[in-house]
Amino acid sequence: MFAYFRFSLPRAVTEQLVERLGHLKTSPLTAAALKKLKSFQAKSGTTPGVYVIYLDQCAVYAGKAEDVAERLAQHLWKLSGRRGIDPEQIKVKALLLDENWSTSTYFC
């Protein structure tokens, strides 16, 4: 008649985000791609989200941001000055989150 259920909201949300990101294609991390992302953000009416940066098709960094396009622009600027990294090697996936979710609370 009674049971105890231990539920981890952060784990559940993270698993869903990882699954959804897995279905997205990578995009080059370029100014043109970021312009398209900004347009998508404007149409969606939301800017926060999560993203994954890939180097040669290998995930090397996952992050969260209150403004994904702005944060990825910062990454692009930093990576453009790195020696030994061809910008063609850098790809990205980004997932905007509904305004009801705080990226700082639910993504690990």
Secondary structure as a PSIPRED ss2 file (coil, helix, strand):
# PSIPRED VFORMAT (PSIPRED V4.0)

   1 M C   1.000  0.000  0.000
   2 F C   1.000  0.000  0.000
   3 A C   1.000  0.000  0.000
   4 Y C   1.000  0.000  0.000
   5 F C   1.000  0.000  0.000
   6 R C   1.000  0.000  0.000
   7 F C   1.000  0.000  0.000
   8 S C   1.000  0.000  0.000
   9 L H   0.000  1.000  0.000
  10 P H   0.000  1.000  0.000
  11 R H   0.000  1.000  0.000
  12 A H   0.000  1.000  0.000
  13 V H   0.000  1.000  0.000
  14 T H   0.000  1.000  0.000
  15 E H   0.000  1.000  0.000
  16 Q H   0.000  1.000  0.000
  17 L H   0.000  1.000  0.000
  18 V H   0.000  1.000  0.000
  19 E H   0.000  1.000  0.000
  20 R H   0.000  1.000  0.000
  21 L H   0.000  1.000  0.000
  22 G H   0.000  1.000  0.000
  23 H C   1.000  0.000  0.000
  24 L C   1.000  0.000  0.000
  25 K C   1.000  0.000  0.000
  26 T C   1.000  0.000  0.000
  27 S E   0.000  0.000  1.000
  28 P E   0.000  0.000  1.000
  29 L C   1.000  0.000  0.000
  30 T C   1.000  0.000  0.000
  31 A H   0.000  1.000  0.000
  32 A H   0.000  1.000  0.000
  33 A H   0.000  1.000  0.000
  34 L H   0.000  1.000  0.000
  35 K H   0.000  1.000  0.000
  36 K H   0.000  1.000  0.000
  37 L H   0.000  1.000  0.000
  38 K H   0.000  1.000  0.000
  39 S H   0.000  1.000  0.000
  40 F H   0.000  1.000  0.000
  41 Q H   0.000  1.000  0.000
  42 A H   0.000  1.000  0.000
  43 K H   0.000  1.000  0.000
  44 S H   0.000  1.000  0.000
  45 G C   1.000  0.000  0.000
  46 T C   1.000  0.000  0.000
  47 T C   1.000  0.000  0.000
  48 P C   1.000  0.000  0.000
  49 G E   0.000  0.000  1.000
  50 V E   0.000  0.000  1.000
  51 Y E   0.000  0.000  1.000
  52 V E   0.000  0.000  1.000
  53 I E   0.000  0.000  1.000
  54 Y E   0.000  0.000  1.000
  55 L E   0.000  0.000  1.000
  56 D C   1.000  0.000  0.000
  57 Q C   1.000  0.000  0.000
  58 C E   0.000  0.000  1.000
  59 A E   0.000  0.000  1.000
  60 V E   0.000  0.000  1.000
  61 Y E   0.000  0.000  1.000
  62 A E   0.000  0.000  1.000
  63 G E   0.000  0.000  1.000
  64 K E   0.000  0.000  1.000
  65 A E   0.000  0.000  1.000
  66 E C   1.000  0.000  0.000
  67 D C   1.000  0.000  0.000
  68 V H   0.000  1.000  0.000
  69 A H   0.000  1.000  0.000
  70 E H   0.000  1.000  0.000
  71 R H   0.000  1.000  0.000
  72 L H   0.000  1.000  0.000
  73 A H   0.000  1.000  0.000
  74 Q H   0.000  1.000  0.000
  75 H H   0.000  1.000  0.000
  76 L H   0.000  1.000  0.000
  77 W H   0.000  1.000  0.000
  78 K H   0.000  1.000  0.000
  79 L H   0.000  1.000  0.000
  80 S H   0.000  1.000  0.000
  81 G C   1.000  0.000  0.000
  82 R C   1.000  0.000  0.000
  83 R C   1.000  0.000  0.000
  84 G C   1.000  0.000  0.000
  85 I C   1.000  0.000  0.000
  86 D C   1.000  0.000  0.000
  87 P H   0.000  1.000  0.000
  88 E H   0.000  1.000  0.000
  89 Q H   0.000  1.000  0.000
  90 I E   0.000  0.000  1.000
  91 K E   0.000  0.000  1.000
  92 V E   0.000  0.000  1.000
  93 K E   0.000  0.000  1.000
  94 A E   0.000  0.000  1.000
  95 L E   0.000  0.000  1.000
  96 L E   0.000  0.000  1.000
  97 L C   1.000  0.000  0.000
  98 D C   1.000  0.000  0.000
  99 E C   1.000  0.000  0.000
 100 N C   1.000  0.000  0.000
 101 W C   1.000  0.000  0.000
 102 S C   1.000  0.000  0.000
 103 T H   0.000  1.000  0.000
 104 S H   0.000  1.000  0.000
 105 T H   0.000  1.000  0.000
 106 Y H   0.000  1.000  0.000
 107 F C   1.000  0.000  0.000
 108 C C   1.000  0.000  0.000
